[in-house]
């Protein structure tokens, strides 16, 4: 047995390239994905350091002047400062409002994606590992959730719960976890019959350690891809809900709410109030989707062989 244990421990760690190294190398090989990744990084850094970068706190009423409302891009304020992206109906600097809105949109999208990933991963691993009635119950719930349109379920939930960041995140998690659960279950069923899982059982490892220490790391590829794409979907869904007036409140506006604020004056020549936040939202979602598609090509063995 003294010689058998090292062999068992070796079986617990199947040879595999680092997912991070493969992902980075795959992104850098594609000029389109590289540009999209740099755009994502720039937008994330802008959101993180937004208060320091924004020329104005758009939600500090003491800094606003109603005489500066609806100024076109490049106009000067009463104090002499330049509004490069114009101002909205309340006289807020659109550049500052977009930076703060970007912070809110990214916060909601990333948190919703992470929580949905966590819930879906736990349920998907449990379904694959235990099987039987637990698997049937979880997968029927997955089929039920995937059978309804995402926005319709979110609209119904928020109509009942009301507005708020936490409520929007809860609604998005509820409509997104099933996608993660199905992907994790499919990957875990493949890995479950491999030698390193049998070796873990022979060593007497606990179920949580087998699930999260050995089975989960080998199911990360689909999680990374789906997680990236679902963040973009969450940002788009939140923007849609806020545009419809049932997402985030006025005190915590996102890019979707900024678009809605200028919608009524869009055809009267004051296009910048809606168009600029809309372009920023488009760039953000488009860049994340390009990175996600490239990760799918890199981490999917069938696509990588092409």
The 8 nearest C-alpha neighbors of each residue, nearest first, counted from 0:
[[1, 3, 2, 4, 5, 6, 7, 202],
 [0, 2, 3, 4, 5, 6, 7, 8],
 [3, 1, 0, 4, 5, 6, 7, 8],
 [2, 4, 0, 6, 1, 5, 7, 8],
 [3, 5, 7, 6, 2, 1, 8, 0],
 [6, 4, 8, 7, 3, 9, 2, 1],
 [7, 5, 9, 4, 3, 8, 10, 2],
 [6, 8, 4, 10, 9, 5, 198, 3],
 [7, 9, 5, 11, 10, 6, 4, 12],
 [10, 8, 6, 11, 7, 12, 5, 13],
 [9, 11, 195, 7, 8, 12, 13, 6],
 [10, 12, 195, 8, 9, 13, 198, 199],
 [13, 11, 10, 9, 14, 195, 8, 213],
 [14, 12, 10, 15, 11, 195, 9, 217],
 [13, 15, 12, 16, 10, 9, 17, 11],
 [16, 14, 13, 17, 18, 12, 217, 21],
 [17, 15, 18, 21, 14, 20, 19, 13],
 [16, 18, 20, 19, 21, 15, 22, 14],
 [19, 17, 21, 20, 22, 16, 220, 298],
 [18, 20, 22, 17, 21, 23, 24, 16],
 [21, 19, 17, 23, 22, 18, 24, 16],
 [22, 20, 18, 24, 19, 23, 25, 17],
 [21, 23, 19, 25, 20, 24, 18, 26],
 [24, 22, 26, 20, 25, 21, 19, 27],
 [25, 23, 21, 27, 26, 22, 20, 28],
 [24, 26, 22, 28, 23, 27, 297, 21],
 [25, 27, 23, 32, 28, 24, 29, 33],
 [26, 28, 24, 33, 29, 25, 23, 30],
 [29, 27, 25, 26, 24, 30, 33, 32],
 [28, 30, 32, 27, 31, 26, 33, 25],
 [31, 29, 33, 32, 34, 28, 27, 26],
 [30, 32, 34, 29, 33, 35, 289, 26],
 [33, 31, 35, 29, 290, 26, 34, 30],
 [34, 32, 30, 36, 27, 35, 31, 26],
 [33, 35, 37, 31, 36, 32, 38, 30],
 [36, 34, 286, 32, 38, 33, 37, 39],
 [35, 37, 39, 33, 38, 34, 32, 40],
 [38, 36, 40, 34, 39, 35, 41, 33],
 [37, 39, 35, 41, 36, 40, 42, 34],
 [40, 38, 36, 42, 37, 41, 43, 35],
 [39, 41, 37, 43, 38, 42, 44, 36],
 [42, 40, 38, 44, 39, 43, 37, 45],
 [41, 43, 45, 39, 44, 40, 38, 46],
 [42, 44, 46, 40, 45, 41, 39, 47],
 [45, 43, 47, 41, 46, 42, 40, 48],
 [46, 44, 42, 43, 48, 49, 47, 41],
 [45, 47, 102, 49, 43, 44, 48, 101],
 [48, 46, 44, 45, 49, 43, 102, 50],
 [49, 47, 45, 46, 51, 50, 44, 52],
 [48, 50, 46, 52, 45, 51, 47, 53],
 [51, 49, 53, 52, 48, 56, 99, 47],
 [50, 52, 49, 48, 53, 54, 47, 45],
 [53, 51, 49, 50, 48, 54, 45, 95],
 [52, 54, 95, 55, 50, 49, 51, 98],
 [55, 53, 95, 52, 56, 94, 92, 51],
 [56, 54, 53, 57, 95, 92, 62, 91],
 [55, 57, 58, 59, 95, 53, 54, 50],
 [58, 56, 91, 96, 55, 59, 95, 92],
 [59, 57, 56, 60, 250, 91, 96, 63],
 [58, 60, 61, 56, 57, 62, 63, 55],
 [59, 61, 63, 62, 58, 57, 64, 56],
 [60, 62, 59, 63, 64, 58, 56, 57],
 [63, 61, 60, 59, 64, 56, 55, 57],
 [64, 62, 60, 61, 90, 91, 65, 59],
 [63, 65, 66, 67, 90, 62, 68, 89],
 [64, 66, 67, 90, 68, 89, 63, 88],
 [67, 65, 64, 68, 90, 77, 76, 69],
 [66, 68, 90, 65, 64, 76, 70, 69],
 [90, 67, 69, 88, 65, 89, 66, 70],
 [70, 68, 87, 86, 88, 71, 90, 67],
 [69, 71, 86, 85, 68, 67, 74, 72],
 [72, 70, 85, 74, 69, 73, 86, 84],
 [73, 85, 71, 84, 83, 74, 82, 70],
 [72, 74, 83, 82, 81, 85, 71, 84],
 [75, 73, 82, 72, 81, 71, 70, 85],
 [76, 74, 81, 80, 79, 82, 73, 77],
 [75, 77, 79, 78, 80, 67, 81, 74],
 [76, 78, 79, 75, 67, 80, 66, 64],
 [79, 77, 76, 80, 75, 81, 67, 64],
 [78, 80, 76, 75, 77, 81, 74, 82],
 [81, 79, 76, 75, 78, 82, 77, 74],
 [82, 80, 75, 74, 83, 73, 76, 79],
 [83, 81, 85, 73, 74, 84, 75, 72],
 [82, 84, 73, 72, 85, 81, 74, 94],
 [85, 83, 72, 93, 82, 94, 73, 86],
 [84, 86, 72, 71, 82, 70, 83, 93],
 [87, 85, 92, 93, 69, 70, 91, 90],
 [86, 88, 69, 90, 89, 91, 68, 272],
 [87, 89, 68, 69, 90, 86, 91, 261],
 [90, 88, 68, 87, 91, 65, 63, 86],
 [68, 91, 89, 67, 87, 86, 65, 88],
 [92, 90, 86, 57, 87, 89, 93, 63],
 [91, 93, 86, 95, 94, 82, 96, 85],
 [94, 92, 96, 86, 95, 84, 85, 97],
 [95, 93, 97, 96, 92, 84, 98, 53],
 [94, 96, 53, 98, 97, 93, 92, 55],
 [95, 97, 93, 99, 94, 98, 57, 100],
 [98, 96, 100, 94, 95, 99, 101, 93],
 [99, 97, 101, 95, 100, 96, 49, 46],
 [98, 100, 102, 96, 101, 97, 95, 49],
 [101, 99, 253, 97, 254, 103, 102, 98],
 [100, 102, 98, 104, 99, 103, 97, 46],
 [103, 101, 46, 99, 100, 105, 104, 106],
 [102, 104, 106, 100, 253, 101, 105, 107],
 [105, 103, 101, 253, 107, 106, 102, 234],
 [106, 104, 108, 102, 107, 103, 109, 101],
 [105, 107, 103, 104, 109, 108, 110, 102],
 [106, 108, 104, 110, 105, 109, 111, 168],
 [109, 107, 234, 233, 105, 230, 111, 106],
 [108, 110, 112, 106, 111, 230, 107, 105],
 [111, 109, 113, 107, 112, 108, 106, 114],
 [110, 112, 168, 108, 114, 172, 109, 113],
 [111, 113, 109, 230, 115, 110, 114, 116],
 [114, 112, 116, 110, 115, 111, 109, 117],
 [113, 115, 117, 116, 111, 112, 110, 118],
 [114, 116, 176, 172, 112, 118, 117, 113],
 [117, 115, 113, 119, 114, 118, 120, 179],
 [116, 118, 114, 120, 115, 119, 113, 121],
 [119, 117, 115, 121, 120, 116, 176, 114],
 [118, 120, 180, 176, 179, 116, 122, 117],
 [121, 119, 123, 117, 122, 118, 180, 116],
 [122, 120, 124, 118, 123, 119, 125, 117],
 [121, 123, 125, 119, 120, 124, 180, 126],
 [122, 124, 180, 184, 120, 126, 183, 125],
 [125, 123, 127, 121, 126, 122, 184, 120],
 [124, 126, 122, 128, 123, 127, 129, 121],
 [125, 127, 134, 123, 130, 124, 128, 129],
 [128, 126, 184, 124, 188, 125, 130, 129],
 [127, 129, 125, 126, 130, 124, 191, 188],
 [130, 128, 126, 125, 127, 131, 133, 134],
 [131, 129, 134, 126, 127, 128, 133, 132],
 [132, 130, 134, 133, 135, 129, 126, 136],
 [131, 133, 135, 134, 136, 130, 129, 137],
 [134, 132, 136, 135, 131, 130, 126, 137],
 [133, 135, 126, 130, 137, 132, 131, 136],
 [136, 134, 132, 138, 133, 137, 139, 131],
 [135, 137, 133, 139, 134, 138, 132, 140],
 [138, 136, 140, 134, 139, 135, 133, 141],
 [137, 139, 141, 140, 135, 136, 134, 142],
 [140, 138, 142, 136, 141, 137, 135, 143],
 [139, 141, 143, 137, 138, 142, 144, 136],
 [142, 140, 138, 177, 144, 139, 143, 145],
 [143, 141, 139, 145, 140, 144, 146, 138],
 [142, 144, 140, 146, 141, 145, 139, 147],
 [145, 143, 141, 146, 142, 147, 140, 177],
 [146, 144, 142, 147, 143, 141, 177, 148],
 [145, 147, 143, 144, 142, 148, 141, 149],
 [146, 148, 145, 144, 149, 152, 143, 151],
 [149, 147, 151, 150, 152, 146, 145, 144],
 [148, 150, 152, 151, 174, 147, 153, 175],
 [151, 149, 153, 152, 148, 154, 236, 240],
 [150, 152, 154, 148, 153, 149, 155, 147],
 [153, 151, 155, 154, 149, 150, 156, 148],
 [154, 152, 150, 156, 170, 155, 151, 157],
 [155, 153, 151, 157, 152, 156, 150, 158],
 [154, 156, 158, 152, 153, 157, 151, 159],
 [157, 155, 153, 159, 158, 154, 160, 152],
 [156, 158, 160, 161, 159, 154, 155, 153],
 [157, 159, 155, 156, 161, 160, 154, 245],
 [158, 160, 157, 156, 161, 155, 154, 162],
 [161, 159, 157, 158, 156, 166, 162, 155],
 [162, 160, 157, 158, 159, 163, 245, 166],
 [161, 163, 246, 247, 245, 248, 166, 157],
 [164, 162, 247, 166, 165, 248, 167, 246],
 [165, 163, 167, 166, 247, 168, 107, 162],
 [164, 166, 168, 167, 163, 169, 107, 162],
 [167, 165, 169, 163, 168, 164, 170, 162],
 [166, 168, 170, 164, 169, 165, 171, 163],
 [167, 169, 111, 165, 171, 166, 170, 172],
 [170, 168, 166, 172, 167, 171, 165, 173],
 [169, 171, 167, 173, 153, 168, 172, 166],
 [170, 172, 168, 174, 173, 169, 111, 175],
 [173, 171, 115, 175, 169, 111, 174, 170],
 [172, 174, 170, 171, 175, 176, 169, 115],
 [173, 175, 171, 172, 149, 176, 170, 144],
 [176, 174, 172, 177, 173, 178, 115, 171],
 [177, 175, 115, 119, 179, 178, 172, 173],
 [178, 176, 141, 180, 179, 175, 119, 181],
 [177, 179, 181, 176, 180, 175, 182, 119],
 [178, 180, 119, 182, 176, 177, 181, 116],
 [181, 179, 119, 123, 177, 183, 120, 178],
 [180, 182, 184, 178, 179, 183, 177, 123],
 [181, 183, 179, 185, 184, 180, 186, 178],
 [184, 182, 123, 186, 180, 185, 181, 187],
 [183, 185, 123, 187, 127, 181, 186, 182],
 [184, 186, 182, 188, 183, 187, 181, 189],
 [187, 185, 183, 189, 184, 188, 218, 182],
 [186, 188, 190, 184, 189, 185, 191, 183],
 [189, 187, 191, 185, 127, 186, 190, 184],
 [188, 190, 187, 186, 191, 192, 185, 193],
 [191, 189, 187, 193, 188, 192, 186, 214],
 [190, 192, 188, 189, 193, 187, 196, 128],
 [193, 191, 190, 189, 194, 196, 188, 197],
 [194, 192, 190, 191, 195, 196, 197, 189],
 [195, 193, 197, 196, 198, 10, 192, 11],
 [194, 196, 11, 10, 198, 197, 193, 199],
 [197, 195, 199, 198, 194, 193, 191, 200],
 [198, 196, 200, 194, 199, 195, 201, 193],
 [197, 199, 195, 201, 196, 200, 7, 194],
 [200, 198, 196, 202, 197, 201, 204, 195],
 [199, 201, 197, 203, 198, 202, 204, 196],
 [202, 200, 198, 203, 199, 197, 204, 7],
 [203, 201, 199, 200, 204, 198, 7, 4],
 [202, 204, 200, 201, 205, 199, 198, 206],
 [203, 205, 202, 199, 200, 208, 209, 206],
 [204, 206, 208, 207, 209, 203, 200, 210],
 [205, 207, 209, 208, 210, 204, 211, 200],
 [208, 206, 210, 209, 205, 211, 212, 204],
 [209, 207, 212, 205, 206, 211, 210, 204],
 [208, 210, 206, 213, 212, 207, 211, 214],
 [211, 209, 214, 207, 208, 212, 215, 206],
 [210, 212, 215, 208, 209, 213, 207, 214],
 [211, 213, 208, 209, 210, 214, 215, 216],
 [214, 212, 209, 215, 211, 216, 210, 217],
 [213, 215, 210, 217, 216, 211, 209, 212],
 [214, 216, 211, 218, 217, 213, 210, 212],
 [217, 215, 218, 219, 214, 213, 212, 211],
 [216, 218, 215, 214, 219, 213, 190, 220],
 [219, 217, 215, 216, 186, 220, 187, 183],
 [220, 218, 222, 216, 217, 221, 223, 215],
 [219, 221, 223, 222, 218, 298, 224, 18],
 [222, 220, 224, 223, 219, 225, 182, 218],
 [223, 221, 219, 225, 220, 224, 226, 179],
 [222, 224, 226, 220, 221, 225, 219, 227],
 [223, 225, 221, 227, 226, 222, 295, 291],
 [224, 226, 228, 222, 227, 223, 229, 221],
 [227, 225, 229, 223, 224, 228, 222, 230],
 [228, 226, 224, 291, 230, 225, 229, 223],
 [227, 229, 225, 231, 230, 291, 226, 288],
 [228, 230, 232, 226, 231, 227, 225, 233],
 [231, 229, 233, 108, 112, 232, 227, 228],
 [230, 232, 234, 284, 228, 229, 233, 287],
 [233, 231, 229, 235, 230, 234, 236, 228],
 [232, 234, 108, 236, 230, 235, 231, 229],
 [233, 235, 108, 231, 237, 232, 236, 104],
 [236, 234, 232, 238, 233, 237, 239, 231],
 [235, 237, 233, 239, 238, 234, 232, 240],
 [236, 238, 240, 234, 239, 235, 233, 241],
 [239, 237, 255, 235, 241, 236, 240, 242],
 [240, 238, 242, 236, 237, 241, 235, 255],
 [239, 241, 246, 237, 243, 242, 238, 245],
 [242, 240, 246, 244, 256, 238, 243, 255],
 [241, 243, 255, 259, 239, 256, 244, 240],
 [244, 242, 240, 241, 245, 239, 246, 259],
 [243, 245, 241, 242, 246, 240, 247, 256],
 [246, 244, 241, 240, 243, 162, 157, 247],
 [247, 245, 241, 240, 162, 244, 167, 237],
 [246, 248, 163, 162, 241, 164, 251, 252],
 [249, 247, 250, 251, 162, 163, 252, 246],
 [248, 250, 252, 251, 247, 256, 253, 244],
 [249, 251, 248, 252, 58, 247, 163, 253],
 [252, 250, 249, 248, 247, 253, 103, 164],
 [253, 251, 249, 256, 100, 250, 247, 248],
 [252, 254, 100, 103, 104, 256, 255, 257],
 [253, 255, 100, 257, 256, 276, 101, 258],
 [256, 254, 238, 242, 258, 241, 253, 257],
 [255, 257, 259, 242, 241, 258, 253, 254],
 [258, 256, 254, 260, 259, 255, 253, 276],
 [259, 257, 273, 255, 256, 260, 261, 276],
 [258, 260, 256, 262, 242, 257, 261, 255],
 [261, 259, 257, 258, 262, 256, 273, 272],
 [262, 260, 273, 272, 259, 264, 263, 258],
 [261, 263, 259, 265, 264, 260, 273, 258],
 [264, 262, 261, 265, 260, 266, 259, 267],
 [265, 263, 267, 261, 262, 266, 269, 268],
 [264, 266, 270, 262, 269, 267, 263, 261],
 [267, 265, 268, 264, 270, 269, 263, 262],
 [266, 268, 264, 265, 269, 270, 263, 262],
 [267, 269, 270, 266, 265, 264, 271, 71],
 [270, 268, 265, 271, 267, 264, 272, 69],
 [269, 271, 265, 268, 272, 274, 273, 266],
 [272, 270, 274, 273, 275, 269, 85, 84],
 [271, 273, 261, 270, 87, 274, 269, 275],
 [274, 272, 258, 261, 271, 276, 275, 270],
 [273, 275, 277, 271, 276, 270, 272, 278],
 [274, 276, 278, 277, 271, 273, 279, 272],
 [277, 275, 279, 278, 274, 254, 273, 258],
 [276, 278, 274, 280, 275, 279, 273, 281],
 [277, 279, 281, 275, 280, 276, 274, 282],
 [280, 278, 276, 282, 281, 277, 283, 275],
 [281, 279, 277, 283, 278, 282, 276, 284],
 [280, 282, 278, 279, 284, 283, 285, 277],
 [281, 283, 279, 285, 280, 284, 286, 278],
 [284, 282, 280, 286, 281, 285, 279, 287],
 [285, 283, 231, 287, 281, 286, 282, 288],
 [284, 286, 288, 282, 287, 283, 281, 289],
 [287, 285, 35, 289, 283, 288, 284, 282],
 [288, 286, 290, 284, 289, 285, 231, 291],
 [287, 289, 291, 285, 286, 290, 228, 292],
 [290, 288, 292, 286, 291, 287, 32, 293],
 [291, 289, 293, 287, 32, 288, 292, 294],
 [292, 290, 288, 294, 227, 293, 289, 228],
 [293, 291, 295, 289, 294, 290, 288, 296],
 [292, 294, 296, 290, 295, 291, 289, 297],
 [295, 293, 297, 291, 296, 292, 298, 224],
 [296, 294, 292, 293, 298, 297, 224, 299],
 [295, 297, 293, 302, 294, 299, 303, 298],
 [298, 296, 294, 303, 295, 25, 299, 293],
 [299, 297, 295, 296, 220, 294, 300, 303],
 [298, 300, 302, 296, 301, 295, 297, 303],
 [301, 299, 303, 302, 298, 304, 297, 296],
 [302, 300, 303, 304, 299, 305, 296, 298],
 [301, 303, 296, 304, 299, 300, 305, 297],
 [302, 304, 300, 297, 301, 305, 296, 299],
 [305, 303, 302, 301, 300, 299, 297, 296],
 [304, 303, 302, 301, 300, 296, 297, 299]]
